[in-house]
């Protein structure tokens, strides 16, 4: 009798375990979780799809493919015009404005001693190499976003700090007495004087 009791108990426990396991399997696989990535409620998307949608939202929601081709061609024409302006301006006049650029991409700009890199409103600079000071014609200067401080006229700029220029006419220049120029990453509009 003891062996029949043990076999019956083992059969009931095994059957109960199988039933409980199959009921719990649905929630383990995520079938009952609507927020699970990859389901119809929360589809998985690619990085290129997200980038395209962000670019469309920034540009006002236009179609992505036609906007991208127009932007590329206009950027290329602006860059070639800037290159020719830089080459002709640098050879003809030393103090005249030699380049004007308006772009949302980071651009590496070289500044020689005696030149000033003047920002358009909203431009951002990152000093990568050289010793620079802020240039401003008024009491305010640039905002050092990295350290959260304001840098006024003739104060030193730290390397690898993000500077923001809220108004036009402010910028950076090579520190007095330096023989070497600056290498600056620029986002936004600027002129070289």
LINGIRA-V254579 format. One record per backbone hydrogen bond with DSSP energy under -0.5 kcal/mol. CO is the residue of the C=O (numbers start at 1). NH is the residue of the N-H. If there is no record, write none. Layout:
{{CO NH} {CO NH}}
//
This chain:
{{1 5} {2 6} {3 7} {4 8} {5 9} {6 10} {7 11} {8 12} {9 13} {10 14} {11 15} {12 16} {13 17} {14 18} {15 19} {16 20} {17 21} {18 22} {19 23} {20 24} {21 25} {22 26} {23 27} {24 28} {25 29} {26 30} {26 31} {26 32} {30 33} {32 34} {33 36} {36 39} {42 38} {42 39} {46 50} {47 51} {48 52} {49 53} {50 54} {51 55} {52 56} {53 57} {54 58} {55 59} {56 61} {57 60} {63 67} {64 68} {65 69} {66 70} {67 71} {68 72} {69 73} {70 74} {71 75} {72 76} {73 77} {74 78} {75 79} {76 80} {77 81} {78 82} {79 83} {80 84} {81 85} {82 86} {83 87} {84 88} {85 89} {86 90} {87 91} {88 92} {89 93} {99 192} {101 190} {103 188} {107 109} {107 186} {109 184} {111 182} {112 115} {115 174} {116 118} {116 193} {117 172} {118 191} {119 169} {119 170} {120 123} {123 165} {124 187} {125 163} {126 128} {126 185} {127 160} {129 183} {130 132} {131 175} {132 157} {133 173} {134 154} {135 171} {142 144} {142 151} {143 145} {143 164} {144 148} {144 149} {149 144} {150 152} {151 142} {152 155} {155 134} {157 132} {158 161} {161 127} {161 163} {162 145} {162 146} {163 125} {164 143} {164 166} {165 122} {165 123} {167 170} {170 119} {171 135} {172 117} {173 133} {175 178} {182 111} {183 128} {183 129} {184 109} {184 186} {185 126} {186 107} {187 124} {189 120} {190 101} {191 118} {191 193} {192 98}}
//
